[in-house]
Amino acid sequence: MTFLRATPRIAAALALAIGLVAAGAFARAEWRRADAARLLRAAPEAVIADADLMAVARAIAKPAYDANCAACHRDGAGDSTRGVPAFASGGWLYGSGDVYDIERTIAHGVRSGDPKGRNLADMPAFAREKPYAREKIDPLSPDDIDDAAEFVVSLSSGDADAAAAARGKALFEGRGGCSDCHGGDGRGDQAIGGPNLTGPRWLWGDGARETLRDSIARGHAGVCPAWDKRLDPAVIRGLALYVLDLSKGRGRAATNGKSP
């Protein structure tokens, strides 16, 4: 009888607890929506200048980054064994570190199949009979590839065979067409994702002759997925700001503020 008398009280207590949990969840959801709206309404420059809004951006972005991006871009350091670019101020593969540039890359990807993605150039495989699918480019002989690699060594370290580097320079600027993507000075073209060949950071390999020859011979065409169909606009904006933070060495700062 005591148990039966207690049951309505227990049921009422449970109902109250469930109601409080549901109310708390609803409040948190509303909080998240309000944070997302604030982040999207503000100009990126205003967010960067506002410590509270940057905390919101980090809190929104970090779970998405850890779930979707960190497997390749762990801590923003990159991985030159897989052609994963580092996030580094002054050394962007696409754009110049503007939040909208970063946001575009996240949203539409690189060679992702998205018509708005970054897809203007690949690295030809010069050892193949048909090095490039986009247009006709003549292959290079093994000696040509050695010379082209030697020229890149001269750009990055200066410790190169002068005669081989001179021949490589002629290839770079002439029938190899390398300067079209990497610039006449080898510093790359951020409009199309042409990597800087002067070091010290490398998209692929370590700048050694062997890895340079391999890149010239085999070519490269790295892929980054498009996230605009999978992530909310506020998350993509937060990720762009978080990536900018990583480029400045701040991305692993504490995510104080409102949790998503």
C-alpha positions in Angstrom: 0.0 0.0 0.0 2.9 2.4 0.8 4.3 1.8 -2.7 1.0 2.4 -4.4 0.5 5.7 -2.5 4.0 6.8 -3.4 3.6 6.0 -7.1 1.6 9.2 -8.1 4.2 11.4 -6.3 7.1 9.6 -8.1 5.2 9.9 -11.4 4.7 13.6 -10.8 8.4 14.1 -10.0 9.4 12.2 -13.1 7.1 14.3 -15.2 8.5 17.5 -13.7 12.1 16.3 -14.3 11.3 15.4 -17.9 9.6 18.7 -18.4 12.6 20.6 -17.1 15.0 18.6 -19.3 12.8 19.3 -22.4 12.6 23.0 -21.5 16.4 23.1 -21.0 16.9 21.4 -24.4 14.5 23.9 -26.0 16.3 26.8 -24.4 19.7 25.5 -25.6 18.3 25.0 -29.2 17.0 28.6 -29.1 20.4 29.7 -27.8 22.1 27.9 -30.7 19.8 29.5 -33.3 20.4 32.9 -31.8 24.2 32.4 -31.9 24.0 31.2 -35.5 22.0 34.2 -36.5 24.4 36.6 -34.8 27.4 35.0 -36.5 25.8 35.2 -40.0 24.6 38.8 -39.6 28.0 40.1 -38.6 30.7 41.0 -41.1 33.6 38.6 -40.6 35.9 41.5 -39.7 33.5 42.4 -36.9 33.5 38.9 -35.6 37.3 38.7 -35.6 37.3 42.0 -33.6 34.7 40.7 -31.1 36.0 38.2 -28.5 32.5 37.1 -27.6 31.5 36.4 -31.2 34.8 34.6 -31.9 34.1 32.4 -28.9 30.7 31.6 -30.5 32.4 30.9 -33.8 34.9 28.5 -32.2 32.2 26.7 -30.2 30.0 26.2 -33.3 32.9 25.2 -35.5 35.1 22.9 -33.4 32.7 19.9 -33.2 32.2 20.1 -37.0 35.9 20.5 -37.6 36.8 17.5 -35.4 34.2 15.3 -37.0 34.8 16.3 -40.7 38.1 18.1 -41.2 40.6 17.0 -38.6 41.3 13.6 -40.3 43.1 15.5 -43.0 43.8 18.9 -41.5 44.7 18.0 -37.9 45.4 21.2 -36.0 45.8 22.9 -39.4 49.3 21.5 -39.8 48.7 19.9 -43.2 50.2 16.6 -44.5 52.6 16.9 -47.4 52.6 13.1 -47.8 49.0 13.4 -49.0 49.0 16.9 -50.4 47.0 18.3 -47.6 47.8 22.1 -47.3 48.7 23.7 -44.1 46.7 26.6 -42.8 49.3 29.3 -42.6 49.1 33.0 -42.9 51.0 34.2 -46.0 51.0 30.8 -47.5 47.4 30.0 -48.6 46.9 27.7 -51.5 43.7 29.4 -52.6 43.0 33.1 -51.9 44.9 35.2 -49.4 43.2 34.2 -46.1 40.1 36.3 -46.5 37.2 34.7 -44.5 35.0 34.7 -47.6 37.7 32.9 -49.6 38.1 30.2 -46.9 34.3 29.9 -46.7 34.0 29.3 -50.4 36.6 26.6 -50.3 34.8 24.9 -47.4 31.4 25.2 -49.0 32.2 24.1 -52.5 35.4 22.1 -52.2 38.4 21.5 -54.4 37.9 19.2 -57.5 34.8 18.1 -55.6 32.4 18.0 -58.6 30.6 21.1 -57.3 30.4 23.6 -60.2 31.4 26.4 -57.8 34.4 24.5 -56.5 38.0 25.2 -57.0 38.7 23.3 -60.2 40.8 25.4 -62.6 44.0 23.5 -62.7 45.7 20.2 -61.9 49.4 19.2 -61.9 50.1 17.3 -65.1 51.8 13.9 -65.0 54.7 14.7 -67.4 56.0 11.1 -67.6 52.8 9.9 -69.2 52.2 9.9 -72.9 49.2 12.3 -72.4 50.2 14.3 -69.3 47.0 16.4 -69.0 43.4 15.7 -69.6 42.3 19.3 -69.9 44.4 20.3 -72.9 47.3 19.0 -75.1 50.6 19.1 -73.3 53.7 17.3 -74.5 55.3 14.8 -72.2 58.8 15.3 -70.8 61.7 12.9 -71.0 63.4 11.6 -67.8 66.3 14.0 -68.5 63.8 16.9 -68.9 62.1 16.0 -65.6 65.5 15.9 -63.8 66.3 19.4 -65.2 62.9 20.8 -64.2 63.4 19.4 -60.7 66.8 21.0 -60.5 65.3 24.4 -61.4 62.8 24.1 -58.6 65.7 23.2 -56.3 67.4 26.4 -57.4 64.2 28.3 -56.5 63.9 26.9 -53.0 67.4 26.2 -51.8 69.8 27.7 -54.4 72.0 24.5 -54.0 71.5 23.3 -57.6 73.5 22.4 -60.7 73.6 25.6 -62.7 73.6 24.1 -66.1 70.7 21.7 -65.3 68.8 24.5 -63.6 69.2 26.7 -66.7 67.8 23.9 -68.9 65.0 23.4 -66.4 64.2 27.1 -66.4 63.7 27.0 -70.1 61.3 24.1 -69.7 59.5 25.8 -66.8 58.9 29.0 -68.8 58.5 27.2 -72.2 57.0 23.9 -73.4 56.4 22.6 -69.9 54.0 25.5 -69.2 54.9 25.4 -65.5 54.9 29.2 -65.1 51.3 29.3 -66.1 50.3 27.9 -62.7 53.3 28.5 -60.5 54.2 32.0 -61.8 57.5 33.1 -63.4 59.1 33.3 -60.0 57.7 30.0 -58.8 55.7 31.6 -56.0 52.5 30.1 -57.2 49.1 31.5 -58.1 46.5 31.6 -55.3 43.7 32.3 -57.8 43.9 28.8 -59.2 45.7 26.9 -56.4 49.1 26.8 -58.0 51.5 26.0 -55.1 54.5 28.0 -54.1 57.7 26.2 -55.2 60.1 28.4 -53.2 59.7 26.7 -49.8 59.9 26.2 -46.9 56.4 24.7 -46.9 55.5 22.2 -49.5 52.1 20.9 -50.6 53.6 17.6 -51.7 56.8 16.1 -50.4 59.7 18.0 -48.8 61.4 19.8 -51.6 64.0 17.1 -52.1 64.9 16.2 -55.7 63.4 12.8 -55.5 60.0 14.0 -54.4 60.1 16.9 -56.9 60.8 14.4 -59.7 58.0 12.2 -58.6 55.5 15.2 -58.6 56.6 16.3 -62.0 56.4 12.7 -63.4 53.2 11.5 -61.8 51.2 14.7 -61.3 48.8 15.6 -58.5 45.1 16.6 -58.2 44.0 16.7 -54.6 40.4 16.7 -53.6 38.5 18.5 -50.8 34.8 17.7 -50.4 32.1 20.3 -50.8 30.3 20.8 -47.4 27.5 23.2 -48.3 24.9 20.4 -48.7 26.0 18.8 -45.4 26.7 21.6 -43.0 24.6 24.7 -42.1 25.7 28.1 -43.3 26.5 29.2 -39.7 28.7 26.2 -39.2 30.6 26.9 -42.5 31.0 30.5 -41.4 32.3 29.3 -38.0 34.7 26.9 -39.7 36.1 29.6 -41.9 36.8 31.7 -38.9 38.2 28.7 -37.0 40.5 27.9 -39.9 41.7 31.5 -39.8 42.4 31.1 -36.1 44.4 27.9 -36.8 46.5 29.8 -39.4 47.5 32.2 -36.7 48.2 29.5 -34.1 45.1 30.3 -32.1 42.7 27.6 -33.1 43.2 25.3 -30.1 42.5 28.2 -27.7 39.8 27.5 -25.1 36.3 27.7 -26.6 34.9 29.8 -23.8 31.4 31.1 -24.2 28.2 29.6 -25.5 28.4 25.9 -26.3 26.6 24.7 -29.4 
